[in-house]
Amino acid sequence: MEAIKSFFATMYHNKQAFIGMIILFFFLLQAVLGPLIIPLDMGTDFLNRYQGPSLQHPLGTDYVGNDLFQQIVHGTRSVLFIGLLASLFTVILGFALGALAGFAGGIVDKIISMVIQILISVPIFPIQLIIAVIFPVRNVLMLAVVLAVLSWAWLARNVRATILSLKEREFVLVCRIMGLPKRHIIFKEILPNVMSYLASTFVLNTNSAIATSVGLMLLGMAPYEPTHWSIMLNNAAAQANSGMNTAGIFNMMVPTAAFVLLQMSLIFFANGLDEALNPRLRASYKVRKKKNQNTAVGMNQEGGVSHANGQ
């Protein structure tokens, strides 16, 4: 309970992180409950095409009369699910290979490190396009795999460097002397020390996976989902007619704003997450908080003395 209170206290005092957490919470709520509360009607209603925002259509309608708000709500689940699933695969793969390289050493470390250097030095998105062409993406699971298969290198590199440093620390050496198995050392001793980094990386990778999935969908390399924000953006761009159709431009702004708001919330939340979960950063926050409190008390005392002298 104390750890939870400390987490939320740290997030609350980091204004950017707190704002990001609130916005992200509403997106998650929208993804889980939105489709159950707000029905989706994707039929054509040309009499109501390009309607402006109103009580009936809070964000207006598109080029065939479909409600934009309904599409945003139903598309949130798809956007977040793809990002979260791809990020989960990336973190699992990156941690597993980084930990293996750091602990095993020798030829295993050399092979994994060589693969990491290759993946870091090449542009990822064009290769993901090639993979999507060779192995057609037919469902969300395959899309998540395509997004994750080349995105784990930086994480694995940092996990490897952290483990190389930690495995020479006293608490790890004591575990080795006691004959504890490597899985105990990795999951009970090492993992808690990198958990804050893994958590913030998971959130940031979710952000990257969402952005990359948009590119793949716009190029037709991913399963077609009519309510996905990238499909909404693509349809609106096609109808905007190179800027001649102002209603089409507004239709482009709706999914674009949703993407920007979601990605901004993920970045803000990730920055605060590292501070809230990292013991060293949390201790630094407590020191700053105590210093600020002492400064405030000192200023109040000085104010009281000055007031007394004035009398």
N, C-alpha and C positions, 0 to 999 in steps of 0.2 A: 504493500500500500504506500509506503514511504517513497519507494522508487517511482511509482506512478505519479504521486504528488510532485516529486522533484522534476519529473519529465515535463509535466504540464506547466509547472512554474517557470522552467527554463524556456519553453516554447512561448509562453505568454509574454515574457520580458524581451524576447526577440520578435519585434513587431512584424518584420517581414515574414518570419517563419509562422507566426500565429495567423497572419492574414492568409498565407498559403495553405495552412492546415484547414482553416474554415472553408475556403473556396473548394479545396480538394474534397472535404467532407460532403459538401453539397453535390459535387459531381458524382461521388460514390453513391450517395443517397438517390440521386437521380437515376443512376445506372441500375440500382437494385429495385427501387420501388416505382420509378417513373413509368415504365411500360405496363405495370399492373394498375396504375391509377389513370393514366392518360391513354385513351385508345388511339390507334393509328389507322388513318384512312388514306390509302394511296390510290384511290380512284381518280378519274379525271373530272374536273369541274371548270371548263373553260370560261364560264361566265364569271367566275371569281378569281381568275388568274391575275397575278401581280397586285393583289390587294395589299394595302398598307397595314401597319400594326393597328389592332383594334382589340376590343374585349373578346371577340370571337376568335380572332387570330392574333395572339400577342406579338408575333414576329412577322406577320403578314403571310402571304401565300406565294408559291413559286409559279413557274411558267405553265403548269397544268392545273393550277388551283389547289395544290396540296398544301396543308398547313406546315409552315417551317418550324414552328415550335414543337409540334409532334415529332417531326423528323429529328430534330436536335436531341430531344429526350430519348427516343428509341435508339438513336445512333450512339449515344454516350456509352451504352453497355458494350457495343462492338468495339469502339475506339479504345476504351479502357481495358477490355479483356485481352485484346491483341497485345497492347503494350505491357500489361502485367505478366502475361504468360511468356512473352519473349524475354522480358527482363528476368523472370524466374529461371528460365533455361540458361540465360547468360551468367547469372550469379552462381548457379550450381556448377556449371561447366568451368567457369573461371576459378572458383575457389578450389574445386577438386584438382584441376591440373596445376594450379599454383602451389597448392599444398603438397601435391605429389612431387613436383620439381624441387621444392624447398627441402623436403624431408628425405627424399630418396637420394638426391645428389648423383654424381657419376654420369653415366651415359644417359640415364633417364632425364636428368636435369638438362643435359646438353641438347637432347632432341627437342624437349618441350620448349626450352629457351630459344632454339633456332626457329621453331614454328611461330613462337610469339613475335620474334623480330620480323619475320616475313609478313605476318598479318598486320603488324603495326606500320610497316613501311609501304603497304599497298593501299590504294583507295578501295574502301569496302563496298560502297553502293554499286559501282559497275559490276563487281563480282557477284553481288547478290542478284543483280539483274540476270546475269548469265546463268546462275544456279536456278532462278525462277523459270528461265526458258528451257533449260535441260530437264529439270524436274518440275513439271507444271504444278502450281500451287492450287489445290482443289478444296482445301478447307482451312480453318483458322489455325489448327494445330500445325499443319505444314508451313503456313506463313510464319508462325512463331519460331519454328525451327530454322527457316531461312534467315530470319532476322537475327537469331542468336548464334548461328554456327560460326560467324566471323567476328562477332562483337565481344568476345570474352578475353581478348589478348591483353588489353591494358589492365583489366582486373587481375588476371592470372599473374602478370608481371609484378604488380604491387603486392599481391598476396605472397608470392614467392620471396620477395625482398623482406617482407615483414616476418615471415617464418624463419628465414636465414638469420635474422636478428634475434628473434625470440627464442630460438632453440638453443642458444648459448646462454640464456638467462638462468639465474640460479634455480628458479622454481621448476624449470624444465629439466635441468640437470639432476635435481633431486628425484623427479619422477623416473628418470632413466636409471638412477642408482637403485631405486626401489623396485625396478623391474616391471614397471607398469607398461601395458601394451601401447603401441603407437596411436591406436584409435582413441584411447583415453587421453593421451597428451594432446592430440589434435582437437578433439571435440570438447574436452573439459578444461584444458589449459590454454590452448592457442585460440580457439574459436571465440571465446568471450572477449579476447583482446582485439579482435578484428571485427566484432559484430557491428560496431557503430559505422565503420567504413563500409561494410557489406550492406547495411541498411540504407545509407545515403546513396551508395552506388546503385542499389536496386531501384530507388526512386528516379535517379538521373537516367538510368538505362531505360526505364519505362518511358521517360520523355523522349529519348532518342529513338526508341522502337516505334513510338507513335508517329514521329516525324518521318521515319524511313518507310513505314507502312503506307503513309499518304502518297509518297513518291511511287511506290510499287502499284498502288491502286490506280493512280492517275494514268500510269502507263499500261494498265490492263493486265498486270502480272499477278494479280491477287483475286480471290473470289469476289464476285460482284454482290454488294449489299446496298440496296437502294437508299437506306437511311444512314449509311456511314458518311461522316462529314466530308470526306474527300470526294465521294461520289456527288454529294450535294454541291460541293465547290466546282467540280468538273462540269456538271450540268448547268450551273449558273453561269460559268465562264463561257460555255458554248452559246448560251442565250444572250449574253451581254453584247455580242456582235461588235467586238473591238471598241467598246465604250459608247456605242451609239444608243444602246438600250439602258437607260438609267435604272429602271426597275430590276434588270438583270444584275447590274452592279451592286444594288442593295442586297440582292439574293446571295451574291458572293461574299458580302461583308458578314453575313450571319454565321456561316460555318467558320470563316476566318477568325472572327472574334471569339468563337467557342474554342478553337485551337489555341489561340494566343492566351486566353484566360486559363485554360487547363495547363498549358506548358509553363506559364508563369507561376501557377500555384505549385507545380511539381518542383520547380527550381527553388522557390522560396522555402518550401517545406524541407527539401533535402539539405539546404544550408543549415537550417535550425536543428534538423535531426542529428547531424554529426555532433553538434554542441550538446544536445540533450542526452545522447547515449555515450559519448566519449568521456571516460572518467576524468582525464586531464583537463579537457575543456570545461567540464561541469565544475571541477574544482576551481578553475580560473574564474568562472562565472560567480561562484560563491564568494571568492576573494573580492571581486569587483563590487558585488552587492554589499558586502560588509564594509568595504572602504567608503562606498557612497553613503551608507547609513551613518558611519562615523563622521563623515564630512558634514552631513545634514545636522547631526547632533551638535557638532562644534559650531556651526553657523548659528544655530538656535541659541546656544549658550552665549556666544559673542553678542548676539542681538539683545539678549536679556541683560547682559552687563552694560551695554551701551545705553539701553533704556533706563537702567537704574542710575547710571552716571548723569544722564540728562535730567533726571528728576532732582 
